[in-house]
Amino acid sequence: MATAVESTGPASADALADFVRRHPRLLVLTGAGCSTGSGIPGYRDRDGAWSARAPVQYREFVESGPARRRYWSRSLLGWPRVASASPNGAHRALAALERSGVVRAVVTQNVDGLHQRAGSRRVVDLHGRLDEVECLDCGGRVPRQDVQQQLLAWNPRFGPAVGSDAPARPDGDAQWETDLADFEVPPCPCCGGVLKPAVVFFGENVPRVRVDQAMTALRDADALLVVGSSLMVFSGYRFCLAARAAGQPVAAVNLGRTRADELLALKVEEECGEVLSGLASTLG
């Protein structure tokens, strides 16, 4: 049976500190809202609906050359924003809480690597990492920055000044429309196969090994804390279901509705950087 959500008024941050004191070993699940303070947009609005067009689907990317050209042209413009992004207060607070022993692990739906840059060490990158590119044919991997250099070399009309004002979108994407008939996408340097960012696209399954790692971390925790995720995607929502099935309470820090609202023992609807920084300071 779901536990009633506690009050989310001005004292809600204090309520979160009390929650953590009662459950001092946390598994933290983070989503796009954890990185918006670093200039990386989220996918959804406060009601959990798409804030812009839906991302490319895995099947479309694999089966369609035009879809791959469209993806890589937009990624060429958007990747530098992710590559240069810095951890914000939420990332730094979670790293501090890990060092103090409160956060036992972070399972992140984000692909930006900002938790690791902030100092978190026990991180499960549930959806992979954008700074690597994989070959769908031979399985080889190359750094994303190497692909960026080749994209620029092969497509000189897409130089740094072109599209610099294109609105940023989540995960290294950009809002950009142009004629792509002559846009060239580099093949795998090892086998000539199709290159894809080493991230889980919408419509693609999360590798079982990562799910198992996250579930193991959940079993070792007293409670689950969700940070900056609407949980509309099942890959994250499943951990709330697993926690509740195991009798572990679930709390959330998120601006807006989540798919798991009825499962939450506590919800704080405030900016996650401020809340987590305050939490780290209070518990520190």
Order of alpha helices (4+ residues) and beta strands (2+ residues): alpha-beta-alpha-alpha-alpha-beta-alpha-beta-beta-beta-alpha-beta-beta-beta-alpha-beta-alpha-beta-beta-alpha
